[in-house]
Amino acid sequence: MRIKSDPESDILIFLLKDIPPSNAISEPGGIIVSYDESDEPISIEKLNASKRQLFNPQDPKLTITL
């Protein structure tokens, strides 16, 4: 699993598989889950991540607070 952040979009992304998604579902609480062709989850995106204090976009090291 890889973890990426996009400070401009304020998104924290958990990549489970490095393949293109075939479907995505928006879940309550600002979460988007993407799926492959077999309906297996391949990524989880958390929207408004810095506002939820999941990461600090000014800090080059990504520290996740759960």
C-alpha positions, 0 to 999 in steps of 0.5 A: 500500500502506498499513501499519497497526498495532494495538497492542492486538492486537499486529498489523502489517498491510500493506494491499495493497487496501482491499476486504473479504476473502473468504478468509484463510489462516494461514501458519507464523510468525504470518502471515495472508494475506487474499484477495479473490474472485479469490484475489489477496492484499489484506492481510498480517498479522503477529501478535505484531509488537512481540514480534518487534520489528517495531514499538514500540507506544509510538512514535507513528511506525511504523518497520519493522525487517525 
